[in-house]
Amino acid sequence: MSGCCVYGCQNRFSSSSGLKLYRIPKGAHPFQQNRRRLWLQKRVDENWTENTIRNARVCSAHFIS
């Protein structure tokens, strides 16, 4: 069972929850790098490694559309 990595969010995935979990964006294009930076700003922990980021998920409760 996975959980959301956004600071203060305690949402966890289950098949009955209706929540979806999304990976933190990656990519070489400037818009992808900007999106990644914005997503990572929602995290307070600055000690994350690339491996931690690769395994992190953000739940659908944090998206407008």
PAMIZA-697467 format. One record per residue (C-alpha): z, x, y. Coordinates in Angstrom, 2 decimals, always signed. Each point is the difference from the previous one (the first is absolute). Example, Ala and Ser with C-alpha at 12.3 -4.5 7.8 and 13.67 -1.06 7.14 Angstrom:
<rs>
- pz,px,py
- +7.80,+12.30,-4.50
- -0.66,+1.37,+3.44
</rs>
This chain:
<rs>
- pz,px,py
- +0.00,+0.00,+0.00
- -1.04,+1.45,+3.36
- +1.44,-0.60,+3.43
- -1.14,+0.13,+3.59
- +0.53,+3.32,+1.81
- +0.34,-1.45,+3.53
- +3.41,+0.87,+1.42
- +2.41,-2.89,-0.48
- -2.31,-2.05,-2.23
- +1.44,-0.90,-3.37
- -3.02,-1.85,-1.36
- -0.93,+0.86,-3.55
- -3.05,-0.93,-1.99
- +0.13,-2.51,-2.80
- -2.79,-2.18,-1.34
- +1.76,-3.14,+1.28
- +0.87,+1.29,+3.49
- -3.43,-0.51,+1.55
- +0.31,+3.37,+1.75
- -2.62,+2.71,-0.33
- +0.60,+3.71,+0.41
- -2.49,+2.30,+1.74
- -0.38,+3.77,-0.10
- +0.25,+1.97,+3.22
- -3.56,+0.67,+1.23
- -1.62,+3.38,-0.34
- -3.35,+1.40,+1.03
- -1.77,+2.53,+2.18
- -1.45,-2.28,+2.67
- +1.91,-0.26,+3.31
- +0.61,-3.76,-0.37
- +1.45,+0.57,-3.48
- +2.24,+2.80,+1.25
- +1.17,-2.19,+2.89
- +0.77,-2.90,-2.36
- +1.95,+2.37,-2.27
- +1.99,+1.33,+2.97
- +0.86,-3.55,+1.14
- +1.15,-0.99,-3.48
- +2.13,+3.11,-0.34
- +1.68,-0.68,+3.37
- +1.71,-2.97,-1.67
- +1.94,+2.49,-2.12
- +2.95,+1.88,+1.48
- +0.32,+2.65,-2.70
- -1.93,+3.04,+1.21
- +0.63,+1.93,-3.22
- -2.68,-1.80,-1.98
- -2.34,+2.17,-2.02
- -3.64,-0.83,-0.71
- +1.08,-1.02,-3.49
- +2.56,-2.44,+1.45
- -2.63,-1.46,+2.33
- -2.50,-0.32,-2.85
- +2.51,-2.08,-1.99
- +1.26,-2.11,+2.92
- -0.98,-3.65,+0.45
- +0.20,-2.45,+2.92
- +0.47,-3.69,-0.82
- -2.18,-2.81,+1.29
- +2.89,-1.39,+2.11
- -0.84,+2.63,+2.65
- -3.58,-1.16,+0.61
- -1.20,-2.74,+2.33
- -3.25,-0.76,-1.79
</rs>
